[in-house]
Amino acid sequence: MNLLAVSKQAGDGEVLLFDLADPNLEQPLQESDAVQTIVMSASDGKPRYITIGEHDSELLITTALGKVLRCCLEGTGCNPQTRNSVMMQYGGAYLHGIGVLDETYIVADKGDNKIYECPFTSVGISKGNCEVFADMPQGTEWDPINVLVDPIKWLVHDPSSPAHASLTASVAIPYAGDWTLDVTQGTYNVQHFLGSPHLITVAAAATDPASCVVEIPGGRSITAGSSFEAIVETFDEFDNPTSHPEDSFKSRAELGNSEENFGNRHVLSSDHTFSELQTVAGA
């Protein structure tokens, strides 16, 4: 699934989850399209910010009453009896954005202008059980509301290398497109290193069958004797559209045997009537 989580503020509040990989999902989204609804209680407070939790099978949610909730995603094997928890009980009314690091989570507190780092190993804690991850820089003003954790960059120190080459920036970019890589020094009077900025073009990875989407424009109800077509939209594992010459798409008898390519949209058209295809499929 490719989930979209929406925070609903009516009543006591809800978190609505939509499966964007569902080929039958139409826009604009309707509340009835949600594949899961997490209902908040009055004691929890209305939901504010949401992120994937320690595991892909769960969410972390900040609430208006200063709590951090951990909630299972349905159909993932996550056991709500053991995993659903109030991770932070007393965060204060100004708790907002949340993100996940390797073994901890960070949460922004707009009230005291700090971002806290908290352990997954404890539940029902207060901010006092967390470390200050980031504080307001001296001589500046900031108002931390949301946090975005980008897990794709690492800075590696190699003490065996010469001093001028002991730091290596490792960057893994999962999003295809044209990128600019800046290597700079300083916070206010920023100076670029020699050769910076670098222009980088990231191409889509290999087509991932599990990420591809099949669409039948006429719907799944087809009249006997009529022709039909199926459209396959191809993506890599990072949801980048793909159009690789080496890709080959083979249709079984049910889908016919001709193919046309339009970028990452591959049209498989039937050369037979549907009634004939049923006969072939059952042979």
N, C-alpha and C positions, 0 to 999 in steps of 0.2 A: 504493500500500500504506500501511497504518497500522500501523507496526511496534512491537512490544513486545520489548525486549531483556532477557534474564534471565541473570544470572551464576550459572553452575553450579560448585560447588566440589569435586565428586567427582573423584578422579584428579588429573590435571594441570590440570583446569579447562576449561570451555567457555563460550562465549556462545551462547545459543539465541535465535533470532529468530522471532517469531510474527507472522503477518499478521492483525491484528484485523479487517481489512476483508473477510476471506474469509467469505462467508455460510454456508459449511458447517462453520465452526469451532465446536466445542461446548465448553462449560465443564463441569468443570474442564479446563484445558489439559493435554494429555499431551505428553511429550517428543517423541513421534513426530509431533506437529503442527507442529514447527518447520520453517520454510521454508528456513532456513540455520543451519548450526552452525559456529562459529569455534572450532577446536580449539587450545588453548594448548599450548605446549611446556614442558618442565621448566625450560628456561633463561629462558622468559618470566615464569613465575610465574602463580599463579592470578589470574583477573580480579577486580577490585574494583568500580570505578565506570565507567559507560559514558555517552557522550553522542554526539550527531550531531557530525561533524567540521567541517572547513572548508567542505565541500560536503555536500549532502543525500545523496550517494551513498556516504558513508563514515562509519565510527565512530572515536571515540577511546576507548581503554580503558586505565585504570590497573591495574597488577598488584602483587601482593604482593612482588615483587622490585624495586620502584621504577622500573618502566618505564612509558612511555606508548606504546601501540601504535596505529598507524593501519591500519584494515582496511577493504577495499572491501565494499559491500553487493552481493550478486549481483543480476543483472538490471537494473542501473542504468547500465551503460556504463562504470563505474569499472574501470580496468585494474589488477588486483592486481600485475602485473609492475612497474609504475612507481609505484603509490601505496602499496601495503602497505609500511610502514616502522616502525622503532623510532624514534619521535620523540624520546623522552628515554631515555637509557641508564642514567644513574646518578642516580636521584631519591631513593634511600634507601627503607628498608623501611616508612616511615610515609606514603607517598604514597597519597592517597585520592581525594576528589572532584575532578571535572574539569568545565569548562564552556568555551564558545567565545564570544569577543568578535568584533569585526568582522574583524580581521586577525591575531589572536593567540588563544592559549588560556590559561586560568588553571587551576592545579592546587593543591590544598590539601595541605600537609605537616603532619601531626599531630606530627611529631617536633620541629621547631623553631618550631612555632606561627606559620607564615607561609603566605601564599598567593602563589604565583609566577605571573608573566605571561611566557609563552614564545612565540617566533616560530614561525610555520608554515614559514618559509623555511629552517630548519635541521633536520637529522635527526641522531640519535645524540648529542644534547647532554646536558649535566648541568645541575643547578640553577644552577650558576655562570654559565651562559649566559643566564639569565633575569633579569628584574627583579622586585624585591619589589613585589607588587601591594597587599598588605595585611599589616600586622604587628599583633601583639598590642597593643591600646590601652594606653597608660600607666595604671598603677594598676588594671588589670582582669585578669581571667583568662579565657582562651578556649581552646577545643580544636577547631580547625578540622578537620572531617572531610569534610563535603560542601559543594559550592558550587552555587548555582542562579543562572544568568544569565538575567535577564528583559530581552529586547531591545526591549520595547515602550514604553519611556519615555526621553525626551530632554529635557535642559534647554538651552534656546537663549538665548544672550546677544545682544541687539541694542544695540550701543553708540550708535546714533543715537537711541534712545528716551530719555525722561527717566529719571533714576536710579530712580525709584520704579516704573517699568514696563519696565525693561531686561531682566528675566528672564522667560522664558515657558516654562512646563512643557508639553511636548507629550506627550500620552498616547494611545496607540492600544491599545484593549483588545479582543482577539479572542474573549473568552469572554462569552456572553450571561448576564445575571443582574443582581442588585442589588449595586452597589459603593459603598464609602465612600472618598472621596478626602480625605486629610488633608494639610493644608499647615501645617507646624510649624517651630519654631525651637528649637534646643538638642538635646542628646543625653540628658541625665539629667533636667533640669528642663524638660520639653517644654512649649512654649506654642503654642497654635493661633493662626493668623492669623485676622483678622476674617472671618467667614463659614465657617470650617472647623469641622467636617468637612462635605463636600458629599456629598449622596446622589445617585447616578447610576444610572440604569437603562439597561443595554445590551441592545438587541434583536438577535435573530439577523439576519444579513445575507441576501441573496437566496439562494434554493435553488441549490445547485451540483450539477448532474447527476453529475459525477465523484465526488462525496462521498456520493451516495445509495446505499442498499443494497436489493437485491431479494431477497425470500425466498419460496420456494414451500413452505408448511407440510407438504405431503404428500411432499416430496422431488422429485427430478428424474425419478423413474421413475413414470409415470402409466399406469394401466390403460386400455386403449381402451374407450370408452363411458362413462367416469366424468367427473364435473365436477371442476374444480379452481379454485384462486384463487392469486393472487400478491399479496404485501404489499410495498409500496414504503415504506421508511423514509427520510424526506427530511432533509437536513442542508445547512448552508451550508459554505463552503470552510474554516471553522475548526472543523468538526464540532459546531456547535450545532444541535440539532433545530429544524426549521422547520415552520411551519404558516401559510402566506401565502394569503389568499383569492384572490390573482391567479394562483396556481400552477394549471396545467392539465396533467393527465396523460392522455395518449392511448395506448390499447393497440392493438396490431395484432391481426389475426384470431386469432393464436395465444393471446392472453390474454383474448379476449372484449371486452365493450363496456360494462360497468357499473362504477361506482366508488362506494365509500363512504369517508368521511374520519373518522379518529379521531386528532386531534392531528396528529402528524407521521407516522402510519401510514396509508397509503392502500391500501385493499383493492380490487384489480381482480378481479372474479369472472367466470368464463366462463358464457355463456348457451348454449353449445354443448357437445356431447360432444367428447372429444378426437379421436375418429375423424373427426367432421365438420370440426374445425379443421384437421386434416391435409389434408383434401380442399381446403378453402378456401386454405390456405397454398400448396398445389401448383398451384392453378389459374392 
